[in-house]
Amino acid sequence: MGAPPKSGSEYTTAGKAVLYHRGAHLCSRAPPNIISEMSGPTVSAEIRAPAIYLLKGILYREQHLDAWNLLLRYRERLRAYFEVLGLELIVEEGDGYAYLRQQPEEEDAELQPRLMTRRRLSYPQTLLIVLLRKRLLEFESEGSEVRLVLRYSDIADMMRLYWDDTATNERKQEDKLRADIKKMISFGFLQTVKEEDRYEVSRILKAYVPIEKLNEILEQLKAYAEAQKEP
């Protein structure tokens, strides 16, 4: 059977509880004490709001326009501040979001404290992320709408192709999927909308799974799923 496949590269992401992914690990946001220090004299009032939003997760233009405008105006000051903390500021103006990621580790990395702790993704969670990214790519190629909103049934249909055919209790698999969807919401990859059982797919996924690696990762996940079915 073997372990779930690794991507083989470092992919970056951000969310309410996620900043970047290495292999099968996720890194969570900065601890509260770091955020509280932002009120000190080392950070001016102009950059305080965007800095706090970034340390908490993703800064979206449509959700926090004032902070977004401050980010664009004082981008280099923010970049310099986060660099001291070992963080890299990523701004995607076209898609309207910004986030932080841990800078690449150096030889003496074990001597340096990290702001983010790593989390391990399960195979279904990794698969769900990749399938959502694939669906977002298809959606953008169509170019008909601004927001990609999926029903729960749409997500279940995507995942059902990879479910174990030998499993007798599909209800349990659906319960696990709903739990994984909640996890995607906490990561910032999905957002709830007013309609029940509908979710907007966040464009931050584009930073998490590069388009040039998408098919390669999906093939690895397919191979793992097939291996799981073997006796």
C-alpha positions as CSV (number, residue, x, y, z in Angstrom):
1,M,0.0,0.0,0.0
2,G,2.7,2.5,1.0
3,A,2.4,6.1,2.1
4,P,0.5,8.9,0.3
5,P,2.6,10.5,-2.5
6,K,4.5,13.6,-1.9
7,S,4.4,16.5,-4.3
8,G,8.2,16.6,-4.6
9,S,8.3,20.4,-4.5
10,E,7.5,23.1,-2.1
11,Y,4.1,24.7,-2.9
12,T,3.0,27.9,-1.2
13,T,-0.4,28.8,0.2
14,A,-2.1,30.8,2.8
15,G,-5.4,30.6,4.7
16,K,-6.9,31.4,8.0
17,A,-4.7,28.7,9.5
18,V,-2.2,27.9,6.6
19,L,0.8,29.6,5.1
20,Y,2.7,27.1,3.1
21,H,3.0,23.5,2.2
22,R,6.1,21.3,1.9
23,G,5.5,17.8,0.8
24,A,2.5,16.7,2.9
25,H,2.9,19.4,5.6
26,L,1.0,22.6,6.2
27,C,2.2,25.5,8.3
28,S,-0.1,27.4,10.6
29,R,-0.4,31.1,11.3
30,A,1.7,33.1,13.7
31,P,0.9,32.7,17.4
32,P,-1.2,35.4,19.1
33,N,1.8,36.9,21.0
34,I,3.4,37.9,17.7
35,I,0.3,39.7,16.6
36,S,0.0,41.5,19.9
37,E,3.5,42.9,19.5
38,M,2.4,44.6,16.3
39,S,0.9,47.4,18.5
40,G,4.4,48.3,19.7
41,P,6.4,51.3,18.5
42,T,8.4,49.3,15.9
43,V,5.3,49.3,13.5
44,S,3.8,52.5,12.4
45,A,0.0,53.0,12.2
46,E,0.1,53.1,8.4
47,I,1.1,49.4,8.1
48,R,-0.4,48.0,11.3
49,A,-3.8,47.0,9.9
50,P,-2.5,45.1,6.8
51,A,0.3,43.6,8.9
52,I,-2.2,42.1,11.4
53,Y,-4.5,40.8,8.7
54,L,-1.5,39.1,7.0
55,L,-0.3,37.5,10.3
56,K,-3.8,36.2,10.8
57,G,-4.1,34.7,7.3
58,I,-5.0,36.0,3.9
59,L,-5.7,39.6,3.1
60,Y,-8.4,39.9,0.5
61,R,-9.0,43.1,-1.4
62,E,-12.8,42.6,-1.5
63,Q,-13.1,41.9,2.2
64,H,-10.7,44.6,3.6
65,L,-10.3,47.3,0.9
66,D,-8.8,50.0,3.2
67,A,-6.1,47.6,4.5
68,W,-5.5,46.4,1.0
69,N,-4.9,49.9,-0.2
70,L,-2.5,50.5,2.7
71,L,-0.7,47.3,1.7
72,L,-0.1,48.5,-1.8
73,R,1.0,51.9,-0.7
74,Y,3.5,50.7,2.0
75,R,4.4,47.4,0.4
76,E,8.1,47.8,0.7
77,R,7.9,48.8,4.3
78,L,5.8,45.7,5.1
79,R,8.1,43.5,3.1
80,A,11.1,44.7,5.1
81,Y,9.3,44.2,8.4
82,F,8.3,40.6,7.6
83,E,11.7,39.8,6.2
84,V,13.2,40.4,9.7
85,L,10.7,37.8,11.0
86,G,11.8,35.3,8.4
87,L,8.6,35.7,6.3
88,E,8.1,36.6,2.7
89,L,5.3,38.8,1.6
90,I,3.4,37.6,-1.5
91,V,1.0,40.0,-3.3
92,E,-1.3,38.9,-6.1
93,E,-2.8,42.2,-7.3
94,G,-4.6,40.6,-10.3
95,D,-6.5,38.1,-8.1
96,G,-6.8,40.6,-5.1
97,Y,-5.1,38.7,-2.3
98,A,-1.9,38.8,-0.3
99,Y,-0.3,36.3,2.2
100,L,2.9,35.4,4.0
101,R,5.1,32.3,3.6
102,Q,8.1,31.1,5.5
103,Q,11.3,32.0,3.8
104,P,13.4,29.0,2.6
105,E,15.3,27.3,5.4
106,E,19.1,27.8,5.5
107,E,21.8,25.5,6.8
108,D,21.5,26.9,10.4
109,A,17.7,26.7,10.3
110,E,17.6,24.4,13.3
111,L,19.0,27.2,15.4
112,Q,16.3,29.6,14.3
113,P,12.8,29.6,15.8
114,R,9.9,29.3,13.4
115,L,6.7,31.3,13.5
116,M,4.7,28.5,11.8
117,T,4.2,25.0,12.9
118,R,3.7,22.2,10.3
119,R,0.6,20.1,9.9
120,R,0.2,16.9,8.1
121,L,-2.5,16.6,5.5
122,S,-4.4,13.3,5.0
123,Y,-4.7,11.8,1.6
124,P,-8.3,12.8,1.1
125,Q,-7.5,16.4,2.1
126,T,-4.6,16.5,-0.3
127,L,-6.8,15.0,-3.1
128,L,-9.6,17.5,-2.4
129,I,-7.2,20.5,-2.6
130,V,-5.9,19.3,-6.0
131,L,-9.3,18.6,-7.4
132,L,-10.6,22.0,-6.3
133,R,-7.5,23.5,-8.0
134,K,-8.2,21.6,-11.2
135,R,-11.8,22.7,-11.2
136,L,-10.7,26.3,-10.6
137,L,-8.4,26.1,-13.6
138,E,-11.2,24.8,-15.8
139,F,-13.5,27.5,-14.5
140,E,-11.1,30.3,-15.4
141,S,-10.5,28.9,-18.8
142,E,-14.2,29.2,-19.5
143,G,-14.1,32.8,-18.4
144,S,-17.9,33.2,-18.0
145,E,-18.2,34.1,-14.3
146,V,-16.1,35.8,-11.6
147,R,-16.7,33.4,-8.7
148,L,-16.6,29.7,-8.7
149,V,-19.3,28.4,-6.4
150,L,-19.8,24.6,-6.0
151,R,-22.6,22.7,-4.4
152,Y,-21.7,20.0,-1.9
153,S,-23.0,17.4,-4.4
154,D,-20.5,18.8,-7.0
155,I,-17.6,18.3,-4.6
156,A,-18.9,14.8,-3.6
157,D,-19.0,13.8,-7.3
158,M,-15.4,14.8,-7.8
159,M,-14.2,12.9,-4.8
160,R,-16.5,9.8,-5.4
161,L,-14.3,8.8,-8.3
162,Y,-11.5,8.2,-5.9
163,W,-13.4,6.5,-3.1
164,D,-12.7,2.9,-2.3
165,D,-15.2,0.7,-4.2
166,T,-14.9,-1.9,-1.5
167,A,-16.2,0.4,1.2
168,T,-19.7,-0.6,2.2
169,N,-20.7,2.5,4.1
170,E,-20.9,5.5,1.7
171,R,-22.5,7.6,4.5
172,K,-19.3,7.4,6.5
173,Q,-17.3,8.6,3.5
174,E,-19.7,11.5,3.0
175,D,-19.3,12.4,6.7
176,K,-15.6,12.4,6.3
177,L,-15.9,14.6,3.2
178,R,-18.0,17.1,5.1
179,A,-15.3,17.2,7.8
180,D,-12.6,17.8,5.2
181,I,-14.7,20.6,3.7
182,K,-14.8,22.3,7.1
183,K,-11.0,21.9,7.2
184,M,-10.8,23.6,3.8
185,I,-12.8,26.5,5.1
186,S,-10.5,26.8,8.1
187,F,-7.5,26.8,5.7
188,G,-9.2,29.5,3.6
189,F,-9.5,27.4,0.5
190,L,-13.3,27.4,0.6
191,Q,-15.6,30.1,1.8
192,T,-19.3,29.6,2.8
193,V,-21.9,31.5,0.9
194,K,-25.5,32.4,1.7
195,E,-27.0,29.4,0.0
196,E,-26.9,26.3,2.0
197,D,-24.4,23.6,1.1
198,R,-22.6,25.9,-1.4
199,Y,-19.0,26.9,-1.2
200,E,-16.9,29.5,-3.1
201,V,-13.5,28.2,-4.2
202,S,-10.8,30.7,-3.2
203,R,-8.2,31.8,-5.8
204,I,-5.5,31.3,-3.2
205,L,-5.4,27.7,-4.4
206,K,-3.5,29.0,-7.4
207,A,-0.6,29.8,-5.1
208,Y,-0.8,26.4,-3.4
209,V,-0.7,24.1,-6.5
210,P,1.2,25.6,-9.5
211,I,-0.5,24.9,-12.8
212,E,2.6,23.3,-14.2
213,K,2.6,20.7,-11.4
214,L,-1.1,20.0,-11.3
215,N,-1.3,17.0,-13.6
216,E,1.8,15.5,-12.1
217,I,0.4,15.6,-8.6
218,L,-3.0,14.3,-9.7
219,E,-1.4,11.3,-11.4
220,Q,0.5,10.5,-8.2
221,L,-2.7,10.7,-6.3
222,K,-4.5,8.4,-8.8
223,A,-1.7,5.9,-8.6
224,Y,-1.9,5.9,-4.8
225,A,-5.7,5.4,-4.9
226,E,-5.2,2.4,-7.2
227,A,-2.6,0.9,-5.0
228,Q,-5.0,1.1,-2.1
229,K,-7.5,-1.0,-3.9
230,E,-5.0,-3.8,-4.5
231,P,-5.4,-6.9,-2.1
